[in-house]
Amino acid sequence: MDELLYESDWYADEGDPDIGYIQAYAWPLLLQGGRLTKTDGSFLKLTPAGRKAAQKDLAGGIKTIWEKWEKTKIIDEFSRVTAIKGQRSSRGRTMTTPVKRRPMINNLLKDLKPGEWISIDEFARVIQSKSTYSFEMVNYDWKLYFSDQHYGHIDNEYTWPLLQLRYILVYLFEYCATLGIVDVAYGEPYGARSEDYSSCWGTWDLQFLSHCDGLQYIRVNDLGAFVMGHDEHYTPQDTEGDLFSFDATELIVLNNAALPPGQELYLEKIAERTEVDRYRFSRATLLNAINGGESLAVIQKTLKDSATEDFSEELVQLFKDVEYRSTAFLNAGQTTLIKCSPDARKKALANKKMSSLCMPADDKYLVAAPGKELQFIKALKAHGYILGFK
């Protein structure tokens, strides 16, 4: 395993046009499937459960995602194997539902001994050996094909390594590893499993069926043992010493330390990553984080708890500026803008009761005070008026 790479350490060759950098494609999906986020326009916003998980119980949040993901219908993970066409047939459901596949893989994951490596080939062998682990991938395998739907049908081939195995690879690498419940050993995908498909028509130019072909070993780690029910509690590994120091408005990760689960994502939300071990805070990054639901006080406490030193003078000034700019204008609630005739406006402002329920706006309008719209309308009626509509 010396030649294999852990997922967090691996990047594709920058010059390779086929695969590029590996991104955490599954994270937004997992967060939605676990109901820790919800859509807010074109963005995702943390739900109350998501905020609790991020601030107080990250391991519990991961466990919630794991449990809820089994039943989610947001995506079929196999759709990432784009070399196999015909998955979305217009006539009948080609693929089986992943809701029936995930529990079978999870059954085997739960039966693995935490901390021990298992090869993907052995993992696949065990899945095929017992009905409690095995699953079907398709309802109509003749609808799937490589390259050309007239010549490249896969139903004449041995499809288990093309379908079930590829689904397992994607599920383990993009979802389980992203959640942090399994450690992975990974090598380059090019030609790693070409024997599975090299005899199929239309695959002559394929170097891999998916970037997950390079996955070779997995092991259930301590977090996975907690999530899968082996342990009642999860205790994060203590870091040796403090993690951060500060240089002006930059945070420096000391000694290239491995950040705890979630810490790296959190830093990328509140700061701009400038180097592998450096993050720059700015007014824009902090205001964006606060606008996304973060608290400036929590940000400062989180950083202090893992720092070797106090904040730099520049960072203190930046926090003061951001605090002022984030509280200078506060949403006090919705109001009702009322257009008035000059005479009626003058009477309303001169009336003791009505003037306590509204305020002037420009020279043609009144604004009903937040939460007092109904009282204002009743006061109008008491004086012989109604609130009309244009």
C-alpha positions as CSV (number, residue, x, y, z in Angstrom):
1,M,0.0,0.0,0.0
2,D,3.0,2.3,0.0
3,E,2.3,3.5,-3.5
4,L,-1.3,4.3,-2.8
5,L,-2.5,7.8,-1.8
6,Y,-5.0,8.8,0.8
7,E,-7.9,10.7,-0.7
8,S,-7.1,14.0,1.1
9,D,-3.5,14.0,-0.3
10,W,-4.3,13.2,-3.9
11,Y,-4.6,15.6,-6.8
12,A,-4.6,14.8,-10.4
13,D,-1.9,16.1,-12.7
14,E,-2.8,19.7,-13.6
15,G,-2.1,19.0,-17.2
16,D,-4.5,16.1,-17.5
17,P,-7.7,17.1,-19.3
18,D,-9.7,14.1,-18.3
19,I,-10.0,14.2,-14.6
20,G,-8.6,17.4,-13.0
21,Y,-8.9,18.1,-9.3
22,I,-11.2,15.9,-7.2
23,Q,-13.9,18.1,-5.5
24,A,-16.3,17.2,-2.7
25,Y,-19.1,16.8,-5.2
26,A,-21.3,14.9,-2.7
27,W,-21.2,17.4,0.2
28,P,-24.1,19.7,-0.8
29,L,-26.2,16.6,-1.6
30,L,-25.4,14.9,1.7
31,L,-26.2,18.0,3.6
32,Q,-29.5,18.3,1.9
33,G,-30.3,14.6,2.2
34,G,-29.5,14.8,5.9
35,R,-31.7,17.9,6.3
36,L,-28.9,19.9,7.7
37,T,-29.3,22.5,4.9
38,K,-32.2,23.8,2.8
39,T,-32.2,25.8,-0.4
40,D,-32.4,29.5,-0.2
41,G,-32.6,30.8,-3.7
42,S,-29.4,29.6,-5.4
43,F,-27.7,29.0,-2.1
44,L,-27.8,26.4,0.7
45,K,-28.6,27.6,4.2
46,L,-28.1,25.7,7.4
47,T,-31.2,24.5,9.2
48,P,-31.4,24.7,13.0
49,A,-30.2,21.1,13.1
50,G,-27.4,22.0,10.8
51,R,-26.3,24.9,13.0
52,K,-26.4,22.6,16.0
53,A,-24.3,20.0,14.3
54,A,-21.7,22.5,13.0
55,Q,-21.3,24.2,16.4
56,K,-21.9,21.5,19.0
57,D,-22.2,18.0,17.6
58,L,-20.5,17.4,14.3
59,A,-20.2,13.6,14.8
60,G,-24.0,13.5,15.6
61,G,-24.7,15.5,12.5
62,I,-22.6,13.0,10.4
63,K,-24.6,10.2,11.9
64,T,-27.9,11.9,11.0
65,I,-26.7,12.3,7.4
66,W,-25.7,8.7,7.2
67,E,-29.0,7.4,8.5
68,K,-31.2,9.7,6.3
69,W,-29.1,9.3,3.2
70,E,-30.2,5.6,2.8
71,K,-33.7,6.8,1.9
72,T,-33.0,10.0,0.0
73,K,-34.0,10.2,-3.7
74,I,-32.0,13.3,-4.5
75,I,-29.6,11.5,-6.8
76,D,-28.6,8.0,-8.0
77,E,-24.8,7.9,-7.2
78,F,-24.3,5.7,-10.3
79,S,-25.1,8.7,-12.6
80,R,-21.5,9.8,-12.0
81,V,-20.4,6.8,-14.2
82,T,-21.0,8.9,-17.3
83,A,-19.3,6.4,-19.7
84,I,-22.3,4.1,-19.4
85,K,-25.2,5.7,-21.4
86,G,-29.0,5.1,-21.3
87,Q,-29.4,5.4,-17.6
88,R,-32.3,7.8,-18.0
89,S,-34.5,6.1,-20.5
90,S,-37.7,7.9,-21.5
91,R,-39.6,4.7,-21.5
92,G,-39.6,2.9,-18.1
93,R,-37.1,3.2,-15.2
94,T,-33.9,1.6,-16.4
95,M,-32.1,1.7,-13.1
96,T,-33.3,0.3,-9.8
97,T,-33.8,2.8,-7.0
98,P,-30.6,3.5,-4.9
99,V,-32.9,3.3,-1.8
100,K,-32.7,-0.5,-2.1
101,R,-28.9,-0.6,-2.8
102,R,-27.5,1.6,-0.1
103,P,-28.8,-0.5,2.9
104,M,-27.1,-3.6,1.4
105,I,-23.7,-1.9,1.2
106,N,-24.2,-0.4,4.6
107,N,-25.0,-3.9,6.0
108,L,-21.5,-5.0,5.0
109,L,-19.9,-1.8,6.3
110,K,-21.5,-2.4,9.6
111,D,-20.1,-5.9,9.7
112,L,-16.5,-4.8,9.0
113,K,-14.1,-4.6,11.9
114,P,-13.3,-1.0,12.5
115,G,-9.6,0.0,12.0
116,E,-8.8,-2.9,9.6
117,W,-8.1,-2.4,5.9
118,I,-10.0,-4.4,3.3
119,S,-9.3,-4.4,-0.4
120,I,-12.1,-3.4,-2.8
121,D,-11.8,-6.7,-4.5
122,E,-12.4,-8.6,-1.2
123,F,-15.2,-6.2,-0.4
124,A,-16.8,-7.0,-3.8
125,R,-16.4,-10.7,-3.3
126,V,-18.1,-10.6,0.1
127,I,-21.0,-8.6,-1.3
128,Q,-21.6,-11.2,-4.0
129,S,-21.4,-14.1,-1.5
130,K,-24.4,-13.2,0.7
131,S,-28.0,-12.2,0.0
132,T,-27.9,-9.7,2.9
133,Y,-25.3,-7.7,1.0
134,S,-26.2,-8.3,-2.7
135,F,-28.4,-5.9,-4.8
136,E,-29.6,-5.4,-8.3
137,M,-28.7,-2.3,-10.4
138,V,-31.0,-2.4,-13.4
139,N,-34.5,-3.3,-14.4
140,Y,-33.6,-3.3,-18.1
141,D,-29.9,-3.8,-18.7
142,W,-30.4,-3.9,-22.5
143,K,-31.1,-0.2,-22.4
144,L,-27.5,0.6,-21.2
145,Y,-24.7,1.0,-23.7
146,F,-21.3,2.3,-24.4
147,S,-20.8,5.0,-27.1
148,D,-23.5,3.9,-29.6
149,Q,-26.9,2.6,-28.6
150,H,-27.1,0.4,-31.7
151,Y,-23.8,-1.4,-31.2
152,G,-22.6,-0.8,-27.7
153,H,-25.3,-2.6,-25.5
154,I,-23.8,-4.2,-22.4
155,D,-26.5,-6.9,-21.9
156,N,-24.3,-9.4,-23.7
157,E,-21.4,-8.8,-21.2
158,Y,-20.8,-9.8,-17.6
159,T,-22.3,-6.7,-16.1
160,W,-21.5,-7.0,-12.3
161,P,-18.1,-5.2,-12.5
162,L,-19.6,-2.6,-14.8
163,L,-22.6,-1.9,-12.7
164,Q,-22.6,-3.1,-9.1
165,L,-18.9,-2.7,-8.6
166,R,-18.8,0.8,-10.1
167,Y,-21.7,1.8,-7.9
168,I,-19.9,0.5,-4.9
169,L,-16.7,2.5,-5.9
170,V,-18.7,5.7,-6.2
171,Y,-20.7,5.2,-3.1
172,L,-17.7,4.5,-0.9
173,F,-15.3,7.1,-2.4
174,E,-17.6,10.0,-3.0
175,Y,-20.1,9.6,-0.2
176,C,-18.7,7.5,2.7
177,A,-15.2,9.0,2.4
178,T,-16.6,12.5,2.0
179,L,-18.6,12.0,5.3
180,G,-15.3,10.9,6.9
181,I,-16.6,7.5,8.1
182,V,-14.1,5.5,6.1
183,D,-10.4,6.0,5.3
184,V,-9.5,5.2,1.7
185,A,-6.3,4.2,-0.1
186,Y,-6.4,5.5,-3.7
187,G,-4.3,5.2,-6.8
188,E,-4.6,6.8,-10.2
189,P,-7.7,5.6,-12.0
190,Y,-6.0,5.3,-15.4
191,G,-6.2,1.6,-16.4
192,A,-6.8,0.5,-12.8
193,R,-9.8,-1.6,-13.8
194,S,-9.7,-1.6,-17.6
195,E,-10.0,-5.4,-17.7
196,D,-13.6,-5.0,-16.6
197,Y,-14.7,-3.3,-19.8
198,S,-11.8,-3.6,-22.4
199,S,-13.7,-6.3,-24.3
200,C,-16.9,-4.2,-24.6
201,W,-17.7,-2.5,-27.9
202,G,-17.0,1.2,-27.9
203,T,-14.6,1.4,-24.9
204,W,-11.4,1.4,-26.8
205,D,-10.5,5.0,-25.8
206,L,-11.6,4.8,-22.2
207,Q,-8.9,4.9,-19.6
208,F,-11.5,4.5,-16.8
209,L,-15.2,4.3,-16.3
210,S,-15.1,6.8,-13.4
211,H,-12.5,8.6,-11.4
212,C,-13.4,6.2,-8.5
213,D,-11.7,3.3,-10.4
214,G,-8.6,4.1,-8.5
215,L,-10.1,3.2,-5.1
216,Q,-8.3,0.1,-3.8
217,Y,-8.7,-0.2,0.0
218,I,-11.0,1.1,2.7
219,R,-11.3,0.8,6.4
220,V,-14.0,1.9,8.9
221,N,-12.4,4.6,11.1
222,D,-13.3,5.7,14.6
223,L,-16.0,8.2,13.4
224,G,-17.4,5.4,11.2
225,A,-17.5,3.0,14.2
226,F,-19.6,5.6,16.1
227,V,-21.9,6.3,13.1
228,M,-22.5,2.6,12.4
229,G,-23.3,1.8,16.0
230,H,-20.1,0.0,17.2
231,D,-19.4,2.7,19.7
232,E,-21.9,4.7,21.8
233,H,-19.8,7.9,21.8
234,Y,-17.2,9.5,19.5
235,T,-14.3,11.4,20.9
236,P,-12.4,13.4,18.4
237,Q,-8.6,12.8,18.4
238,D,-6.8,15.5,20.4
239,T,-4.5,17.6,18.3
240,E,-1.0,18.1,19.5
241,G,-0.8,21.7,20.7
242,D,-2.5,24.6,19.0
243,L,-3.3,24.7,15.3
244,F,-3.2,28.4,14.3
245,S,-1.2,31.5,14.5
246,F,-1.9,34.9,13.0
247,D,0.0,37.2,10.7
248,A,-1.8,40.5,10.1
249,T,-5.2,39.4,8.8
250,E,-4.0,35.9,7.8
251,L,-4.3,32.6,9.7
252,I,-1.5,30.2,9.5
253,V,-1.9,26.4,10.0
254,L,1.1,25.4,12.1
255,N,3.4,22.6,10.9
256,N,1.0,21.6,8.1
257,A,-1.3,20.1,10.8
258,A,-4.1,17.9,9.7
259,L,-7.2,19.9,10.6
260,P,-10.1,18.2,12.5
261,P,-13.2,17.1,10.6
262,G,-15.2,20.1,9.5
263,Q,-12.5,22.7,10.4
264,E,-11.2,23.1,6.9
265,L,-14.7,23.6,5.5
266,Y,-15.4,26.1,8.2
267,L,-12.3,28.1,7.5
268,E,-13.1,28.2,3.8
269,K,-16.5,29.6,4.7
270,I,-15.1,32.5,6.8
271,A,-11.8,33.2,5.0
272,E,-10.1,33.0,1.6
273,R,-7.6,30.2,1.2
274,T,-4.4,31.7,-0.3
275,E,-2.0,28.7,0.2
276,V,-2.3,25.2,1.5
277,D,-1.7,26.3,5.1
278,R,-2.8,30.0,4.9
279,Y,-6.2,31.7,5.0
280,R,-6.9,35.4,4.6
281,F,-9.7,37.2,6.5
282,S,-11.3,40.2,4.9
283,R,-14.4,42.3,5.4
284,A,-16.1,40.6,2.5
285,T,-15.4,37.0,3.7
286,L,-16.6,37.7,7.2
287,L,-19.7,39.6,6.1
288,N,-20.6,36.9,3.7
289,A,-20.2,34.3,6.5
290,I,-22.4,36.3,8.8
291,N,-25.0,36.8,6.1
292,G,-24.9,33.0,5.6
293,G,-25.9,32.4,9.3
294,E,-22.5,32.5,11.1
295,S,-22.0,34.5,14.3
296,L,-19.1,36.8,14.6
297,A,-18.8,35.9,18.3
298,V,-18.7,32.2,17.5
299,I,-16.1,32.8,14.7
300,Q,-13.8,34.6,17.2
301,K,-14.2,32.0,19.9
302,T,-13.6,29.1,17.4
303,L,-10.4,30.7,16.3
304,K,-9.2,31.6,19.8
305,D,-9.8,28.1,21.0
306,S,-7.3,26.7,18.5
307,A,-4.7,29.5,18.4
308,T,-1.3,29.8,20.0
309,E,-1.6,33.5,20.4
310,D,-4.0,36.4,20.6
311,F,-5.4,38.0,17.5
312,S,-3.1,40.4,15.7
313,E,-3.9,44.2,15.9
314,E,-5.0,44.1,12.2
315,L,-7.4,41.2,12.9
316,V,-8.8,42.9,16.0
317,Q,-9.5,46.0,13.9
318,L,-11.0,44.0,11.2
319,F,-13.4,42.2,13.6
320,K,-14.4,45.6,15.1
321,D,-15.1,47.0,11.6
322,V,-17.1,43.9,10.6
323,E,-19.1,44.0,13.9
324,Y,-20.0,47.7,13.2
325,R,-21.0,47.0,9.6
326,S,-23.0,43.9,10.4
327,T,-25.1,45.7,13.1
328,A,-25.3,49.3,11.7
329,F,-28.5,48.3,9.8
330,L,-30.8,45.8,11.3
331,N,-33.9,44.3,9.9
332,A,-36.6,45.4,12.3
333,G,-39.5,43.7,10.4
334,Q,-41.7,44.4,7.5
335,T,-43.6,47.6,7.3
336,T,-46.5,49.0,5.2
337,L,-46.0,52.0,3.0
338,I,-49.1,54.2,2.8
339,K,-49.6,56.9,0.2
340,C,-51.6,59.8,1.5
341,S,-53.3,62.9,0.3
342,P,-51.5,66.0,1.8
343,D,-54.6,66.9,3.9
344,A,-55.1,63.3,5.2
345,R,-51.4,62.9,6.0
346,K,-51.4,66.1,8.0
347,K,-54.4,65.0,10.0
348,A,-52.9,61.6,10.8
349,L,-49.7,63.1,12.1
350,A,-51.5,65.6,14.2
351,N,-53.7,62.9,15.8
352,K,-52.1,61.6,19.0
353,K,-53.3,58.0,18.6
354,M,-52.6,57.7,14.9
355,S,-49.2,59.4,15.1
356,S,-48.0,56.8,17.6
357,L,-48.7,54.0,15.1
358,C,-46.9,55.5,12.0
359,M,-44.1,57.7,11.0
360,P,-43.6,60.1,8.0
361,A,-41.8,59.0,4.9
362,D,-41.0,61.7,2.3
363,D,-43.8,64.2,1.8
364,K,-46.4,61.9,0.4
365,Y,-46.2,58.8,2.5
366,L,-46.7,57.3,6.0
367,V,-45.1,54.1,7.2
368,A,-47.1,51.9,9.6
369,A,-44.8,50.9,12.5
370,P,-43.7,47.2,12.4
371,G,-46.4,45.0,13.9
372,K,-48.9,47.8,14.3
373,E,-50.5,47.7,10.8
374,L,-53.8,46.3,12.1
375,Q,-53.9,48.9,14.9
376,F,-53.3,51.7,12.4
377,I,-56.1,50.4,10.1
378,K,-58.5,50.3,13.1
379,A,-57.6,53.8,14.0
380,L,-58.3,54.9,10.4
381,K,-61.8,53.3,10.6
382,A,-62.4,55.0,14.0
383,H,-61.9,58.3,12.2
384,G,-64.1,57.4,9.3
385,Y,-61.4,56.2,6.8
386,I,-60.3,52.9,5.2
387,L,-57.0,51.8,3.8
388,G,-57.6,51.7,0.1
389,F,-55.8,50.0,-2.8
390,K,-54.6,51.7,-5.9
